[in-house]
Amino acid sequence: MALLKEIETLARLHADGTLTQTEFAAAKAAILAEIPEAEEPAGPRDALPRLLIRCLLPPVLLGGLVYGFGIPGMLSLTLGVTVLAAIVVAQFRATA
């Protein structure tokens, strides 16, 4: 938030004529240079669809199977969400 205020202050000084275009550009570049670069995720980009399939497919199949046996829909949904939570926790523990 402090960086935003600094840039706003620079913009105000530039608009008032206190800073020239060159001074404004240099000061803004110095402020933006302080912001660390974001790092790329560790895994490949195609890992997300595989993770979603591994996490979502079992609960959907299990919930649908249980619903097919005549178990009420809400109970089937609860079972599916519980299985999903267990899979997500297991995936989190595997990556942490």
mmCIF file of the C-alpha atoms, coordinates in Angstrom:
data_MODEL
# 
_entry.id   MODEL 
# 
loop_
_atom_site.group_PDB 
_atom_site.id 
_atom_site.type_symbol 
_atom_site.label_atom_id 
_atom_site.label_alt_id 
_atom_site.label_comp_id 
_atom_site.label_asym_id 
_atom_site.label_entity_id 
_atom_site.label_seq_id 
_atom_site.pdbx_PDB_ins_code 
_atom_site.Cartn_x 
_atom_site.Cartn_y 
_atom_site.Cartn_z 
_atom_site.occupancy 
_atom_site.B_iso_or_equiv 
_atom_site.pdbx_formal_charge 
_atom_site.auth_seq_id 
_atom_site.auth_comp_id 
_atom_site.auth_asym_id 
_atom_site.auth_atom_id 
_atom_site.pdbx_PDB_model_num 
ATOM 1  C CA . MET A 1 1  ? 0.000   0.000   0.000   1.00 0.00 ? 1  MET A CA 1 
ATOM 2  C CA . ALA A 1 2  ? 2.923   2.318   0.667   1.00 0.00 ? 2  ALA A CA 1 
ATOM 3  C CA . LEU A 1 3  ? 4.163   1.850   -2.888  1.00 0.00 ? 3  LEU A CA 1 
ATOM 4  C CA . LEU A 1 4  ? 0.790   2.934   -4.229  1.00 0.00 ? 4  LEU A CA 1 
ATOM 5  C CA . LYS A 1 5  ? 0.875   6.086   -2.104  1.00 0.00 ? 5  LYS A CA 1 
ATOM 6  C CA . GLU A 1 6  ? 4.399   6.871   -3.330  1.00 0.00 ? 6  GLU A CA 1 
ATOM 7  C CA . ILE A 1 7  ? 3.324   6.526   -6.960  1.00 0.00 ? 7  ILE A CA 1 
ATOM 8  C CA . GLU A 1 8  ? 0.240   8.677   -6.307  1.00 0.00 ? 8  GLU A CA 1 
ATOM 9  C CA . THR A 1 9  ? 2.460   11.334  -4.714  1.00 0.00 ? 9  THR A CA 1 
ATOM 10 C CA . LEU A 1 10 ? 4.802   11.231  -7.709  1.00 0.00 ? 10 LEU A CA 1 
ATOM 11 C CA . ALA A 1 11 ? 1.855   11.538  -10.092 1.00 0.00 ? 11 ALA A CA 1 
ATOM 12 C CA . ARG A 1 12 ? 0.545   14.517  -8.149  1.00 0.00 ? 12 ARG A CA 1 
ATOM 13 C CA . LEU A 1 13 ? 3.974   16.196  -8.195  1.00 0.00 ? 13 LEU A CA 1 
ATOM 14 C CA . HIS A 1 14 ? 4.247   15.527  -11.919 1.00 0.00 ? 14 HIS A CA 1 
ATOM 15 C CA . ALA A 1 15 ? 0.763   16.941  -12.567 1.00 0.00 ? 15 ALA A CA 1 
ATOM 16 C CA . ASP A 1 16 ? 1.609   20.057  -10.509 1.00 0.00 ? 16 ASP A CA 1 
ATOM 17 C CA . GLY A 1 17 ? 4.732   20.588  -12.598 1.00 0.00 ? 17 GLY A CA 1 
ATOM 18 C CA . THR A 1 18 ? 7.130   20.008  -9.697  1.00 0.00 ? 18 THR A CA 1 
ATOM 19 C CA . LEU A 1 19 ? 8.645   16.981  -11.450 1.00 0.00 ? 19 LEU A CA 1 
ATOM 20 C CA . THR A 1 20 ? 9.594   16.853  -15.095 1.00 0.00 ? 20 THR A CA 1 
ATOM 21 C CA . GLN A 1 21 ? 8.618   13.875  -17.233 1.00 0.00 ? 21 GLN A CA 1 
ATOM 22 C CA . THR A 1 22 ? 12.167  12.497  -16.974 1.00 0.00 ? 22 THR A CA 1 
ATOM 23 C CA . GLU A 1 23 ? 12.292  12.894  -13.182 1.00 0.00 ? 23 GLU A CA 1 
ATOM 24 C CA . PHE A 1 24 ? 8.856   11.314  -12.836 1.00 0.00 ? 24 PHE A CA 1 
ATOM 25 C CA . ALA A 1 25 ? 9.822   8.338   -15.011 1.00 0.00 ? 25 ALA A CA 1 
ATOM 26 C CA . ALA A 1 26 ? 13.068  7.812   -13.101 1.00 0.00 ? 26 ALA A CA 1 
ATOM 27 C CA . ALA A 1 27 ? 11.381  8.003   -9.695  1.00 0.00 ? 27 ALA A CA 1 
ATOM 28 C CA . LYS A 1 28 ? 8.585   5.684   -10.783 1.00 0.00 ? 28 LYS A CA 1 
ATOM 29 C CA . ALA A 1 29 ? 11.095  3.171   -12.169 1.00 0.00 ? 29 ALA A CA 1 
ATOM 30 C CA . ALA A 1 30 ? 12.997  3.264   -8.865  1.00 0.00 ? 30 ALA A CA 1 
ATOM 31 C CA . ILE A 1 31 ? 9.816   2.562   -6.903  1.00 0.00 ? 31 ILE A CA 1 
ATOM 32 C CA . LEU A 1 32 ? 8.754   -0.259  -9.218  1.00 0.00 ? 32 LEU A CA 1 
ATOM 33 C CA . ALA A 1 33 ? 12.236  -1.786  -9.018  1.00 0.00 ? 33 ALA A CA 1 
ATOM 34 C CA . GLU A 1 34 ? 11.622  -2.379  -5.298  1.00 0.00 ? 34 GLU A CA 1 
ATOM 35 C CA . ILE A 1 35 ? 8.777   -4.798  -6.061  1.00 0.00 ? 35 ILE A CA 1 
ATOM 36 C CA . PRO A 1 36 ? 10.052  -8.386  -6.095  1.00 0.00 ? 36 PRO A CA 1 
ATOM 37 C CA . GLU A 1 37 ? 9.395   -10.468 -9.186  1.00 0.00 ? 37 GLU A CA 1 
ATOM 38 C CA . ALA A 1 38 ? 6.821   -13.227 -8.904  1.00 0.00 ? 38 ALA A CA 1 
ATOM 39 C CA . GLU A 1 39 ? 8.216   -16.730 -9.159  1.00 0.00 ? 39 GLU A CA 1 
ATOM 40 C CA . GLU A 1 40 ? 6.821   -19.331 -11.529 1.00 0.00 ? 40 GLU A CA 1 
ATOM 41 C CA . PRO A 1 41 ? 5.031   -22.258 -9.901  1.00 0.00 ? 41 PRO A CA 1 
ATOM 42 C CA . ALA A 1 42 ? 7.273   -25.238 -9.240  1.00 0.00 ? 42 ALA A CA 1 
ATOM 43 C CA . GLY A 1 43 ? 5.205   -27.785 -11.193 1.00 0.00 ? 43 GLY A CA 1 
ATOM 44 C CA . PRO A 1 44 ? 4.387   -27.885 -14.880 1.00 0.00 ? 44 PRO A CA 1 
ATOM 45 C CA . ARG A 1 45 ? 1.341   -25.996 -16.095 1.00 0.00 ? 45 ARG A CA 1 
ATOM 46 C CA . ASP A 1 46 ? -0.476  -29.158 -17.137 1.00 0.00 ? 46 ASP A CA 1 
ATOM 47 C CA . ALA A 1 47 ? -0.411  -30.448 -13.546 1.00 0.00 ? 47 ALA A CA 1 
ATOM 48 C CA . LEU A 1 48 ? -3.569  -28.508 -12.614 1.00 0.00 ? 48 LEU A CA 1 
ATOM 49 C CA . PRO A 1 49 ? -5.975  -30.437 -14.883 1.00 0.00 ? 49 PRO A CA 1 
ATOM 50 C CA . ARG A 1 50 ? -4.535  -33.734 -13.657 1.00 0.00 ? 50 ARG A CA 1 
ATOM 51 C CA . LEU A 1 51 ? -4.885  -32.598 -10.057 1.00 0.00 ? 51 LEU A CA 1 
ATOM 52 C CA . LEU A 1 52 ? -8.497  -31.542 -10.646 1.00 0.00 ? 52 LEU A CA 1 
ATOM 53 C CA . ILE A 1 53 ? -9.295  -34.906 -12.232 1.00 0.00 ? 53 ILE A CA 1 
ATOM 54 C CA . ARG A 1 54 ? -7.677  -36.758 -9.336  1.00 0.00 ? 54 ARG A CA 1 
ATOM 55 C CA . CYS A 1 55 ? -9.547  -34.641 -6.799  1.00 0.00 ? 55 CYS A CA 1 
ATOM 56 C CA . LEU A 1 56 ? -12.974 -34.264 -8.402  1.00 0.00 ? 56 LEU A CA 1 
ATOM 57 C CA . LEU A 1 57 ? -13.537 -37.502 -10.284 1.00 0.00 ? 57 LEU A CA 1 
ATOM 58 C CA . PRO A 1 58 ? -13.665 -39.904 -7.289  1.00 0.00 ? 58 PRO A CA 1 
ATOM 59 C CA . PRO A 1 59 ? -16.205 -37.868 -5.258  1.00 0.00 ? 59 PRO A CA 1 
ATOM 60 C CA . VAL A 1 60 ? -18.437 -37.334 -8.286  1.00 0.00 ? 60 VAL A CA 1 
ATOM 61 C CA . LEU A 1 61 ? -18.348 -41.009 -9.230  1.00 0.00 ? 61 LEU A CA 1 
ATOM 62 C CA . LEU A 1 62 ? -18.867 -42.198 -5.660  1.00 0.00 ? 62 LEU A CA 1 
ATOM 63 C CA . GLY A 1 63 ? -21.679 -39.722 -5.009  1.00 0.00 ? 63 GLY A CA 1 
ATOM 64 C CA . GLY A 1 64 ? -23.369 -40.700 -8.260  1.00 0.00 ? 64 GLY A CA 1 
ATOM 65 C CA . LEU A 1 65 ? -22.990 -44.396 -7.509  1.00 0.00 ? 65 LEU A CA 1 
ATOM 66 C CA . VAL A 1 66 ? -24.444 -44.014 -4.023  1.00 0.00 ? 66 VAL A CA 1 
ATOM 67 C CA . TYR A 1 67 ? -27.293 -41.882 -5.398  1.00 0.00 ? 67 TYR A CA 1 
ATOM 68 C CA . GLY A 1 68 ? -27.934 -44.583 -7.984  1.00 0.00 ? 68 GLY A CA 1 
ATOM 69 C CA . PHE A 1 69 ? -28.472 -47.099 -5.186  1.00 0.00 ? 69 PHE A CA 1 
ATOM 70 C CA . GLY A 1 70 ? -31.336 -44.978 -3.864  1.00 0.00 ? 70 GLY A CA 1 
ATOM 71 C CA . ILE A 1 71 ? -29.549 -43.046 -1.102  1.00 0.00 ? 71 ILE A CA 1 
ATOM 72 C CA . PRO A 1 72 ? -31.034 -39.520 -0.769  1.00 0.00 ? 72 PRO A CA 1 
ATOM 73 C CA . GLY A 1 73 ? -29.309 -36.811 -2.798  1.00 0.00 ? 73 GLY A CA 1 
ATOM 74 C CA . MET A 1 74 ? -28.154 -34.736 0.155   1.00 0.00 ? 74 MET A CA 1 
ATOM 75 C CA . LEU A 1 75 ? -26.505 -37.731 1.790   1.00 0.00 ? 75 LEU A CA 1 
ATOM 76 C CA . SER A 1 76 ? -24.800 -38.635 -1.501  1.00 0.00 ? 76 SER A CA 1 
ATOM 77 C CA . LEU A 1 77 ? -23.572 -35.065 -1.849  1.00 0.00 ? 77 LEU A CA 1 
ATOM 78 C CA . THR A 1 78 ? -22.256 -35.079 1.713   1.00 0.00 ? 78 THR A CA 1 
ATOM 79 C CA . LEU A 1 79 ? -20.359 -38.281 1.039   1.00 0.00 ? 79 LEU A CA 1 
ATOM 80 C CA . GLY A 1 80 ? -18.880 -36.821 -2.142  1.00 0.00 ? 80 GLY A CA 1 
ATOM 81 C CA . VAL A 1 81 ? -17.770 -33.635 -0.392  1.00 0.00 ? 81 VAL A CA 1 
ATOM 82 C CA . THR A 1 82 ? -16.227 -35.657 2.438   1.00 0.00 ? 82 THR A CA 1 
ATOM 83 C CA . VAL A 1 83 ? -14.239 -37.747 -0.025  1.00 0.00 ? 83 VAL A CA 1 
ATOM 84 C CA . LEU A 1 84 ? -13.161 -34.578 -1.838  1.00 0.00 ? 84 LEU A CA 1 
ATOM 85 C CA . ALA A 1 85 ? -11.962 -33.048 1.438   1.00 0.00 ? 85 ALA A CA 1 
ATOM 86 C CA . ALA A 1 86 ? -9.967  -36.175 2.245   1.00 0.00 ? 86 ALA A CA 1 
ATOM 87 C CA . ILE A 1 87 ? -8.327  -36.134 -1.180  1.00 0.00 ? 87 ILE A CA 1 
ATOM 88 C CA . VAL A 1 88 ? -7.478  -32.428 -0.948  1.00 0.00 ? 88 VAL A CA 1 
ATOM 89 C CA . VAL A 1 89 ? -5.937  -32.892 2.507   1.00 0.00 ? 89 VAL A CA 1 
ATOM 90 C CA . ALA A 1 90 ? -3.894  -35.850 1.243   1.00 0.00 ? 90 ALA A CA 1 
ATOM 91 C CA . GLN A 1 91 ? -2.667  -33.802 -1.750  1.00 0.00 ? 91 GLN A CA 1 
ATOM 92 C CA . PHE A 1 92 ? -1.789  -30.883 0.519   1.00 0.00 ? 92 PHE A CA 1 
ATOM 93 C CA . ARG A 1 93 ? 0.191   -33.126 2.849   1.00 0.00 ? 93 ARG A CA 1 
ATOM 94 C CA . ALA A 1 94 ? 2.013   -34.654 -0.105  1.00 0.00 ? 94 ALA A CA 1 
ATOM 95 C CA . THR A 1 95 ? 3.138   -31.224 -1.349  1.00 0.00 ? 95 THR A CA 1 
ATOM 96 C CA . ALA A 1 96 ? 3.924   -29.641 2.011   1.00 0.00 ? 96 ALA A CA 1 
# 
